[in-house]
Amino acid sequence: MPDQGYVFRTGWRLLTSDVDASLRLRLDGVARNVQEVGAEHLNDCGYADVHPHWIVQRTVIDVLTPITLPSDIVFRRWCSGISTRWCSMRVRLDGSDGGRIETEGFWINMNEDTATPSLISEGLFERFATTTDDRRLKWRPWLPGPASSESVTPFPLRHTDIDLFKHVNNTIYWQGVHEILAQYPDVVSAPYRAVVEYRKPIQPGEPVRIHSALGNGEVRLWFVVDDEVRAAGLLAAL
């Protein structure tokens, strides 16, 4: 975490709706909290109305020590890389129970009317850049390759999964990750890393299946619609 620059801090209690059967904060709960912290961050710096619409291209969640109920959570958010239309934002979660989770998201500033990447205003750019020297951030996929069919799990969608841009909200994919995580519990005992990398939006009503495979101590997974990979994921020990 930077020792200078604009590091946003907020916090609240761990919600009962975000924990699993062992009272641990779930991955989809982490993603929802990170999304809300991002909204508060934009409001704090005065750019919530200027840049209200963002999509995430990749989310990395490192569960170093699980956060368990009951717990208060302190969130710290800062920029780790930025370019003219997107930025990489880190969020650190510290639980009062001693838990700690670190995340990084590759966020793209969107134009709602054209549904295309939009320029970040100079003021926000300079504010975010106080915590990074990387001002020419480029997108590089981490999880290339086609899907494997070692195991296939249906993932039916609901109307509540759809967001403003009329496709599946990024947090919903993490519920699918939990379906796969349950099949490989020994691989993801803490500390572990979970990654979801989004390739193409999933639309309402599309039939989604999650392909997964275990190899070299890692679990790879793919969200597939009609043989086309829409998102890829990784579960691995740290």
C-alpha positions as CSV (number, residue, x, y, z in Angstrom):
1,M,0.0,0.0,0.0
2,P,1.4,3.4,-0.9
3,D,2.8,5.6,1.9
4,Q,1.7,8.7,0.1
5,G,-0.8,9.9,-2.5
6,Y,-4.6,9.5,-2.6
7,V,-5.6,6.3,-0.8
8,F,-9.3,6.2,-0.1
9,R,-10.5,4.6,3.1
10,T,-13.9,3.5,4.2
11,G,-15.5,0.6,6.1
12,W,-18.6,-1.2,7.4
13,R,-19.6,-4.4,9.1
14,L,-19.4,-7.7,7.3
15,L,-22.9,-8.5,6.1
16,T,-24.5,-11.9,6.9
17,S,-25.7,-12.2,3.3
18,D,-22.0,-12.2,2.1
19,V,-20.8,-15.2,4.1
20,D,-20.7,-18.9,3.4
21,A,-21.7,-21.9,5.6
22,S,-18.5,-21.4,7.5
23,L,-19.2,-17.7,8.1
24,R,-16.4,-16.7,5.8
25,L,-16.7,-13.8,3.4
26,R,-17.4,-15.3,-0.1
27,L,-15.7,-14.3,-3.3
28,D,-18.9,-12.8,-4.7
29,G,-19.2,-10.8,-1.5
30,V,-15.7,-9.5,-1.9
31,A,-16.6,-8.4,-5.5
32,R,-19.7,-6.7,-4.4
33,N,-17.9,-4.8,-1.6
34,V,-15.1,-3.8,-4.0
35,Q,-17.7,-2.5,-6.4
36,E,-19.4,-0.4,-3.6
37,V,-16.0,0.9,-2.4
38,G,-15.3,2.1,-5.9
39,A,-18.6,4.0,-6.1
40,E,-17.8,5.6,-2.7
41,H,-14.3,6.4,-3.9
42,L,-15.6,8.3,-7.0
43,N,-18.0,10.2,-4.8
44,D,-15.3,11.1,-2.3
45,C,-13.1,12.6,-5.0
46,G,-16.0,14.4,-6.7
47,Y,-16.2,12.5,-10.0
48,A,-19.2,10.2,-9.4
49,D,-21.4,12.3,-11.7
50,V,-18.6,12.8,-14.3
51,H,-17.6,9.1,-14.6
52,P,-20.6,7.1,-13.3
53,H,-20.2,4.0,-15.5
54,W,-17.3,1.5,-15.4
55,I,-16.8,-2.1,-16.3
56,V,-14.2,-4.4,-15.0
57,Q,-12.0,-6.4,-17.4
58,R,-10.3,-8.6,-14.8
59,T,-10.6,-9.0,-11.0
60,V,-7.9,-10.7,-8.9
61,I,-8.7,-11.7,-5.3
62,D,-6.0,-12.9,-3.0
63,V,-7.5,-14.4,0.2
64,L,-4.5,-14.3,2.5
65,T,-6.5,-14.8,5.7
66,P,-10.3,-15.3,5.5
67,I,-12.5,-12.6,7.0
68,T,-15.2,-14.2,9.1
69,L,-18.4,-13.1,10.8
70,P,-18.6,-11.2,13.0
71,S,-16.1,-8.6,11.8
72,D,-15.8,-5.0,10.8
73,I,-14.0,-4.4,7.5
74,V,-11.7,-1.5,6.7
75,F,-11.3,-0.9,2.9
76,R,-8.4,1.0,1.4
77,R,-8.5,1.7,-2.4
78,W,-5.8,3.2,-4.6
79,C,-4.7,3.3,-8.2
80,S,-1.8,1.0,-9.2
81,G,-1.7,1.9,-12.9
82,I,-3.6,4.3,-15.3
83,S,-4.0,5.2,-18.9
84,T,-6.4,7.6,-20.7
85,R,-9.4,5.3,-20.7
86,W,-8.8,2.7,-18.0
87,C,-7.0,2.1,-14.7
88,S,-5.9,-0.6,-12.4
89,M,-7.4,-0.2,-8.9
90,R,-6.3,-2.1,-5.7
91,V,-8.6,-2.6,-2.7
92,R,-7.3,-4.0,0.5
93,L,-9.7,-5.5,3.0
94,D,-8.7,-5.8,6.7
95,G,-11.1,-7.5,9.1
96,S,-11.3,-6.7,12.8
97,D,-11.1,-10.5,13.2
98,G,-7.6,-10.5,11.8
99,G,-8.6,-11.5,8.2
100,R,-7.0,-9.9,5.2
101,I,-7.9,-10.0,1.5
102,E,-6.2,-8.0,-1.3
103,T,-7.7,-7.3,-4.7
104,E,-6.9,-5.7,-8.0
105,G,-9.3,-4.8,-10.8
106,F,-8.7,-3.6,-14.3
107,W,-11.5,-1.0,-14.7
108,I,-12.6,0.7,-18.0
109,N,-14.3,4.1,-18.0
110,M,-17.4,3.7,-20.3
111,N,-19.6,6.0,-22.3
112,E,-23.2,4.9,-21.5
113,D,-24.6,6.0,-24.9
114,T,-22.0,4.4,-27.1
115,A,-21.0,1.5,-24.7
116,T,-17.4,2.2,-25.6
117,P,-14.3,3.2,-23.5
118,S,-14.3,6.9,-22.7
119,L,-11.5,9.3,-21.8
120,I,-10.8,9.8,-18.1
121,S,-11.0,13.5,-17.2
122,E,-7.7,15.2,-16.5
123,G,-8.6,16.0,-12.9
124,L,-9.4,12.4,-12.0
125,F,-6.4,11.1,-13.9
126,E,-4.0,13.3,-11.9
127,R,-5.7,12.4,-8.6
128,F,-5.5,8.7,-9.2
129,A,-1.9,9.0,-10.6
130,T,-0.6,10.2,-7.2
131,T,-0.2,6.5,-6.1
132,T,1.5,5.1,-9.3
133,D,4.3,5.9,-11.7
134,D,2.6,3.7,-14.4
135,R,0.7,6.2,-16.6
136,R,0.6,4.1,-19.7
137,L,-1.2,1.0,-18.5
138,K,-1.9,-1.6,-21.1
139,W,-4.2,-4.5,-21.2
140,R,-2.6,-7.9,-21.2
141,P,-4.7,-11.1,-20.8
142,W,-3.5,-13.5,-18.1
143,L,-5.7,-16.5,-19.0
144,P,-5.6,-17.3,-22.7
145,G,-6.6,-20.6,-24.2
146,P,-9.8,-22.5,-25.0
147,A,-12.0,-24.2,-22.5
148,S,-11.4,-27.7,-21.2
149,S,-14.3,-30.1,-20.7
150,E,-13.0,-32.2,-17.8
151,S,-16.1,-31.1,-15.9
152,V,-19.2,-29.1,-17.1
153,T,-21.5,-27.4,-14.7
154,P,-24.7,-25.6,-15.8
155,F,-25.0,-22.0,-14.6
156,P,-28.6,-20.7,-15.2
157,L,-29.1,-17.0,-15.1
158,R,-31.7,-14.9,-13.3
159,H,-33.2,-11.5,-14.2
160,T,-31.5,-10.0,-11.1
161,D,-28.1,-10.9,-12.6
162,I,-28.4,-8.3,-15.4
163,D,-26.9,-4.8,-15.0
164,L,-27.2,-1.3,-16.6
165,F,-25.5,-2.4,-19.8
166,K,-27.9,-5.3,-20.3
167,H,-25.4,-8.1,-19.6
168,V,-24.4,-10.2,-16.6
169,N,-22.9,-8.1,-13.8
170,N,-19.3,-8.9,-13.0
171,T,-20.1,-10.0,-9.4
172,I,-22.4,-12.8,-10.6
173,Y,-19.5,-14.6,-12.2
174,W,-18.1,-15.1,-8.8
175,Q,-21.1,-17.1,-7.7
176,G,-20.2,-19.4,-10.6
177,V,-16.6,-19.6,-9.3
178,H,-18.0,-20.8,-5.9
179,E,-19.8,-23.6,-7.7
180,I,-16.5,-24.8,-9.0
181,L,-14.6,-24.0,-5.8
182,A,-16.9,-26.4,-3.9
183,Q,-15.6,-29.2,-6.2
184,Y,-12.0,-28.6,-5.4
185,P,-11.9,-27.6,-1.7
186,D,-8.3,-28.8,-1.1
187,V,-6.9,-26.5,-3.8
188,V,-8.2,-23.3,-2.4
189,S,-7.4,-23.4,1.3
190,A,-6.0,-20.0,2.3
191,P,-3.9,-18.4,1.2
192,Y,-5.1,-18.7,-2.3
193,R,-5.7,-16.5,-5.5
194,A,-8.9,-16.3,-7.5
195,V,-9.1,-14.6,-10.9
196,V,-11.9,-13.9,-13.3
197,E,-11.0,-12.3,-16.7
198,Y,-13.9,-11.1,-18.8
199,R,-13.8,-11.5,-22.6
200,K,-17.3,-10.9,-24.0
201,P,-20.5,-10.0,-22.1
202,I,-23.1,-12.6,-21.4
203,Q,-26.6,-11.5,-22.4
204,P,-29.9,-12.2,-20.7
205,G,-31.3,-15.6,-21.5
206,E,-28.1,-17.1,-22.9
207,P,-27.3,-20.7,-21.8
208,V,-24.2,-20.7,-19.7
209,R,-22.0,-23.7,-18.8
210,I,-18.9,-23.6,-16.7
211,H,-16.1,-25.9,-17.9
212,S,-13.4,-26.7,-15.4
213,A,-10.2,-28.7,-15.1
214,L,-7.6,-29.4,-12.5
215,G,-3.9,-29.4,-13.4
216,N,-0.6,-28.6,-11.8
217,G,-2.3,-27.9,-8.5
218,E,-4.5,-25.2,-10.2
219,V,-8.1,-25.1,-11.2
220,R,-8.9,-23.5,-14.5
221,L,-12.5,-22.5,-15.4
222,W,-14.3,-21.1,-18.4
223,F,-17.8,-19.5,-18.7
224,V,-19.0,-20.8,-22.1
225,V,-22.0,-20.0,-24.3
226,D,-22.5,-22.2,-27.4
227,D,-18.8,-23.2,-27.4
228,E,-17.6,-19.6,-27.1
229,V,-15.6,-18.6,-24.0
230,R,-17.1,-15.4,-22.4
231,A,-14.9,-15.4,-19.3
232,A,-12.0,-17.4,-17.9
233,G,-11.0,-18.0,-14.3
234,L,-8.2,-19.4,-12.1
235,L,-8.1,-20.8,-8.6
236,A,-4.6,-21.4,-7.2
237,A,-2.7,-21.6,-4.0
238,L,-0.4,-18.8,-3.1
